[in-house]
Amino acid sequence: MEKVKPVVVFSCSSLSFGGAERQIANLANGLVSLEKYKVHLVIYYRRKQEYPVDSRIMIHSLYETENDNQVANKITKIKLMQVLLKKLNPQFVFSVLQNVSLIISLAKKQLPFKHIHLVATNPRCESKLMNMIILRRCDHIILQCEEQKEFYSKQVLKKASVIPNPITPLINYRKKDVSIIKNIVMMGRIVRPKNYYFAIDLLKLIPNQEVNLTIYGDSKTEQPKLEQYIRAKGLESRVSFKGFSLNAAEILASYDLFLMTSLYEGLPNALMEAMSAALPIVITPFKTGGKDLLGQHERGNILSTFNLEIASKELNDIMSKVTLLNEQRIKARSFINKHFTSEIIAIRYDELITFLKGSKQ
């Protein structure tokens, strides 16, 4: 007689456009590959472009369209979530993004599953009230990096684990040494926290006018404003937008340097993919995740400040040190592929599930 597999649900708002969405798809794919669990994905709505999901995973959406989700109130979402979770009868529910975790926390009531909240960004940039409710009601939390521990009390950390995001190691990576930096790439949705305006200011101060910037990301509201800013700086011929692409990571290897100017992050998937693509890296000193991934400049470079004048000098200095950049990028790829593959992270989630089965939390 075939053994009944435990039911595990992963939940997010959608399966496209963002790092958290990519994270939840990768986690579900990794866990189902162990062939020990029946895995479901619960999201708010579907989109035409979505991150790939294993055919063994059932996808359930609360709403037919993104617009339906936007006009729905929280009480309706809680009821719909409760009905669906009661039907699926999971033993474990993993949720990412604060608004999703809040809905599941409130929908749980007497349902017997254990709820695990995944922290996907800098907690200081989220609602304190929502965080308080989630942390009080969830059974466990997963932090993406050690640096995130500083935002939580000792009491909260008693029911916390640090498990990083998984990524799929890139087959297409940069094999040829960098000799000169001409083509810089950035990747991530075009929103204020990604701080693309600072990147444009840095580009303006690079003496070599042949240096170009390519941005992979999308936003109906913020991109026009950014384009206007670029025109005001006279840089329209040096900046190009490629929009959102499910395969953007696979073409990273054609660039000379990856730049990330975020104000804050969780553990940035785009940075991890750039490391797997063996690109030289320069990032701003955001919290959190940068130090965990790059170390003390072993695998990439962290600017010391958001002060434009100082950061510009540092960036230009880094771009001139191609020998160091080539050493760093090789170490970066090795580090990512050794510690962050879907297979490795799936085993850690499996170990956590085993622990939680015996936990009285």
C-alpha positions in Angstrom: 0.0 0.0 0.0 1.4 3.4 -1.0 2.3 5.7 1.9 0.2 8.8 2.1 2.4 11.9 1.5 2.1 14.9 3.8 0.5 17.9 2.2 2.6 21.1 2.0 1.3 24.4 0.7 3.4 27.3 -0.5 1.7 30.7 -0.8 2.4 34.0 -2.4 0.5 36.7 -4.2 1.5 35.5 -7.7 4.2 33.7 -9.6 5.8 36.4 -11.6 7.7 39.7 -11.6 9.4 39.6 -8.2 12.1 37.9 -6.1 9.6 36.6 -3.5 7.5 35.1 -6.2 10.5 33.4 -7.8 11.6 32.2 -4.3 8.3 30.5 -3.6 8.2 28.8 -7.1 11.8 27.5 -6.5 11.0 26.2 -3.0 7.9 24.3 -4.2 9.9 22.8 -7.1 12.7 21.8 -4.8 10.5 20.1 -2.2 8.3 18.2 -4.7 11.5 16.8 -6.3 12.2 15.0 -3.1 9.1 12.9 -3.8 8.1 12.9 -0.1 5.4 15.5 -0.2 2.2 16.4 -2.0 2.9 20.1 -2.9 0.4 22.8 -3.7 0.8 26.5 -4.6 -1.8 28.9 -3.4 -1.7 32.4 -5.0 -4.1 35.3 -5.4 -4.2 35.4 -9.2 -2.5 34.0 -12.3 -0.5 35.9 -15.0 0.5 35.1 -18.5 4.2 35.1 -17.7 5.0 33.0 -14.6 8.1 31.3 -13.2 8.2 27.6 -14.1 6.5 25.2 -11.8 6.9 21.4 -11.7 3.9 19.6 -13.3 3.4 17.6 -10.1 2.5 20.8 -8.2 -1.2 21.9 -8.1 -1.7 25.7 -8.5 -4.8 27.2 -6.9 -5.7 30.9 -7.3 -8.2 32.8 -5.1 -9.2 35.1 -8.0 -9.4 34.9 -11.8 -7.6 38.2 -12.4 -5.3 40.7 -10.8 -8.0 43.3 -10.8 -10.4 41.0 -8.9 -7.7 40.7 -6.2 -7.1 44.4 -6.0 -10.8 45.3 -5.4 -11.3 42.4 -2.9 -11.3 43.3 0.8 -9.3 41.5 3.5 -12.3 39.8 5.0 -13.2 38.2 1.7 -9.6 37.0 1.2 -9.5 35.5 4.6 -12.7 33.6 4.0 -11.6 32.3 0.6 -8.2 31.3 2.0 -9.9 29.5 4.9 -12.2 27.5 2.6 -9.3 26.5 0.3 -7.0 25.5 3.1 -9.7 23.5 4.7 -10.2 21.7 1.4 -6.5 21.0 0.8 -6.0 20.0 4.5 -2.2 20.7 4.6 0.1 19.8 7.5 2.3 22.7 6.7 1.8 26.1 5.0 4.8 28.3 4.0 3.9 31.8 3.1 6.0 34.7 1.8 5.2 38.5 1.7 3.7 40.2 4.7 0.2 40.7 3.3 -0.1 37.0 2.3 1.2 35.8 5.7 -1.3 38.0 7.5 -4.2 36.6 5.5 -3.1 33.0 6.3 -2.5 33.8 10.0 -6.1 35.1 10.3 -7.6 32.3 8.1 -6.0 29.6 10.2 -8.2 29.7 13.3 -8.8 26.1 14.3 -7.3 24.5 11.2 -4.6 22.0 12.2 -1.7 23.0 9.9 1.5 24.6 11.1 2.1 28.1 9.5 5.7 29.1 8.6 6.2 32.8 7.7 9.1 33.5 5.3 10.8 36.9 5.8 11.5 38.2 2.3 12.7 41.7 3.0 14.1 44.1 5.6 11.6 43.9 8.4 12.0 47.6 9.3 10.4 48.4 6.0 7.2 46.6 6.7 4.1 47.3 8.9 5.0 46.8 12.6 1.4 46.0 13.4 1.1 43.3 10.7 4.4 41.9 11.7 3.3 41.7 15.3 0.1 39.7 14.4 2.0 37.4 12.1 4.8 36.6 14.6 2.4 36.0 17.4 0.2 33.6 15.4 2.6 31.7 13.2 4.4 28.5 14.3 7.8 29.3 12.9 9.6 31.9 10.8 12.3 31.5 8.2 14.9 34.2 7.9 16.9 34.4 4.6 20.2 35.5 6.1 22.0 35.9 9.4 21.9 39.7 9.1 18.1 39.6 9.5 18.4 38.3 13.1 19.2 41.8 14.4 15.6 42.9 13.7 14.0 40.3 16.1 13.9 39.7 19.8 15.4 36.7 21.5 11.9 35.4 22.1 11.0 35.5 18.4 14.3 34.0 17.4 13.5 30.9 19.5 11.1 29.9 16.8 13.2 31.0 13.8 15.5 29.3 11.4 17.9 30.8 8.8 17.5 29.2 5.4 18.5 31.1 2.3 16.6 31.3 -1.0 17.3 28.6 -3.5 18.4 29.3 -7.1 19.0 27.2 -10.1 22.7 27.4 -11.0 23.1 29.1 -14.4 24.5 26.9 -17.2 25.2 30.0 -19.2 27.8 31.9 -17.3 30.7 34.2 -18.1 33.8 32.2 -18.9 36.0 34.9 -20.4 37.9 37.3 -18.1 36.7 40.9 -18.0 39.2 43.2 -19.6 37.2 46.5 -19.5 33.8 47.4 -18.1 31.5 48.7 -20.8 28.2 47.0 -20.4 26.6 47.2 -16.9 23.4 45.3 -16.1 20.7 45.7 -13.4 17.8 43.3 -12.8 14.7 43.8 -10.7 11.3 45.3 -10.7 11.3 49.1 -11.2 10.2 50.4 -7.9 11.5 53.0 -5.5 13.3 50.7 -3.1 15.5 49.4 -5.9 16.9 53.0 -6.1 17.5 53.1 -9.9 17.8 56.9 -9.8 21.0 56.5 -7.8 22.3 54.1 -10.5 21.6 56.7 -13.2 23.5 59.3 -11.1 26.4 57.0 -10.8 26.4 56.3 -14.6 26.5 60.1 -15.2 29.7 60.3 -13.2 31.6 57.5 -15.0 34.2 59.3 -17.2 34.1 56.6 -19.9 31.1 57.7 -22.1 31.1 54.3 -23.8 29.8 52.6 -20.6 26.1 51.6 -21.0 23.5 50.4 -18.6 20.8 47.8 -19.4 17.8 47.3 -17.0 15.7 44.1 -16.9 12.5 44.9 -15.0 9.1 46.4 -15.4 6.7 48.9 -13.9 3.8 50.7 -15.5 4.0 53.6 -13.0 7.7 54.0 -12.1 9.4 53.4 -15.4 8.0 56.5 -17.2 9.3 58.6 -14.3 12.7 57.0 -14.5 12.9 57.5 -18.3 12.1 61.1 -17.8 14.9 61.4 -15.2 17.3 59.7 -17.7 16.4 62.2 -20.4 17.0 65.1 -18.0 20.5 63.7 -17.3 21.2 63.3 -21.1 21.7 59.6 -20.8 18.9 58.2 -23.0 21.5 56.8 -25.5 23.3 55.0 -22.7 20.4 53.4 -20.9 18.1 50.7 -22.3 15.1 48.9 -20.8 14.5 45.2 -21.6 11.3 44.8 -19.6 10.4 41.7 -17.5 11.8 38.4 -18.7 11.6 34.9 -17.3 14.9 34.2 -18.9 16.8 37.4 -18.0 19.3 35.5 -15.8 20.3 33.3 -18.7 21.7 36.3 -20.6 23.6 37.9 -17.7 26.8 36.3 -18.9 26.9 38.8 -21.9 27.5 41.7 -19.5 30.7 43.0 -17.9 29.3 44.0 -14.4 26.2 43.6 -12.3 25.1 46.7 -10.3 22.5 46.8 -7.5 21.7 50.1 -5.9 18.8 49.0 -3.6 17.9 50.8 -0.4 17.0 47.5 1.3 16.6 43.9 0.4 16.0 40.5 1.9 18.4 38.1 0.2 18.3 39.3 -3.4 17.7 36.6 -6.0 19.0 38.8 -8.8 22.3 39.2 -7.0 22.6 35.5 -6.4 21.9 34.8 -10.1 24.5 37.4 -11.1 27.0 35.6 -8.9 26.1 32.3 -10.4 26.6 33.9 -13.9 30.2 34.8 -12.7 29.7 38.5 -13.2 31.8 41.1 -11.3 29.5 42.6 -8.7 29.0 46.1 -7.2 26.2 46.8 -4.7 25.2 49.6 -2.3 25.5 49.0 1.5 21.8 48.0 1.9 20.4 45.8 4.6 20.1 42.8 4.3 21.8 40.0 2.5 24.7 41.7 0.7 27.3 41.0 3.3 26.1 37.4 3.7 26.5 36.8 -0.1 29.7 38.8 -0.9 31.6 38.6 2.4 34.3 41.1 3.0 34.9 41.9 -0.6 35.9 38.2 -1.3 33.1 37.7 -3.9 32.1 41.2 -4.9 32.2 44.8 -3.9 30.0 46.8 -1.5 30.1 50.6 -1.8 30.7 52.2 1.6 28.0 54.8 1.4 25.0 56.2 -0.5 26.8 59.6 -0.7 27.0 60.1 -4.5 30.4 61.8 -4.7 32.1 59.1 -2.5 30.2 56.2 -4.1 31.1 57.4 -7.6 34.8 57.5 -6.8 34.6 54.0 -5.3 32.7 52.6 -8.3 35.2 54.1 -10.8 38.1 52.7 -8.8 36.5 49.3 -8.6 35.9 49.2 -12.4 39.6 49.8 -13.0 40.7 46.8 -11.0 39.9 44.1 -13.5 42.3 41.5 -12.0 40.5 41.7 -8.7 37.1 41.6 -10.3 38.0 38.4 -12.2 39.2 36.7 -9.0 36.0 37.7 -7.2 33.6 36.6 -9.9 35.0 33.0 -9.9 34.7 32.8 -6.2 31.2 34.1 -6.3 30.0 31.5 -8.7 31.6 28.7 -6.7 30.1 30.0 -3.5 26.5 30.2 -4.9 26.6 26.8 -6.6 27.9 25.2 -3.5 25.4 26.5 -0.9 22.3 27.8 -2.6 21.0 25.2 -5.1 17.4 24.1 -5.0 18.5 20.5 -4.0 20.4 21.8 -1.0 17.7 24.1 0.2 15.0 21.5 -0.3 16.9 19.2 2.1 17.0 21.9 4.7 13.2 22.5 4.3 12.7 18.8 4.7 14.8 18.8 7.9 12.7 21.7 9.2 9.4 19.9 8.5 10.7 16.9 10.3 11.6 19.1 13.3 8.3 20.8 13.3 6.4 17.5 13.2 7.8 16.8 16.6 7.5 20.4 17.9 4.8 21.4 20.4 4.9 25.0 19.2 
